[in-house]
């Protein structure tokens, strides 16, 4: 059984910063790409940032220069440092990871439960 648990969501003023964390636990053989999506009420789920196991990153244009994704493979954890936050960043942020649960098995995509980020004065 595999679990991804996010933390770090909060209410923050415009221009502020937050750091989200997502830790994977359980029966994990290996972890491939990890990343973050976000979903605001009435909107589709959009990719915010991703990072491969080797550290290659990708960002949505709307967050480039403000958000930084990183990972600690020793802790099976992915982070999202969010700076210069704007009201339009308000959303539920969900992490994901492509995980293998055993040697030779196919990797599957697992999701966290989401953490709320609200940017408001």
Order of alpha helices (4+ residues) and beta strands (2+ residues): beta-beta-beta-beta-beta-beta-beta-beta-beta-beta-beta
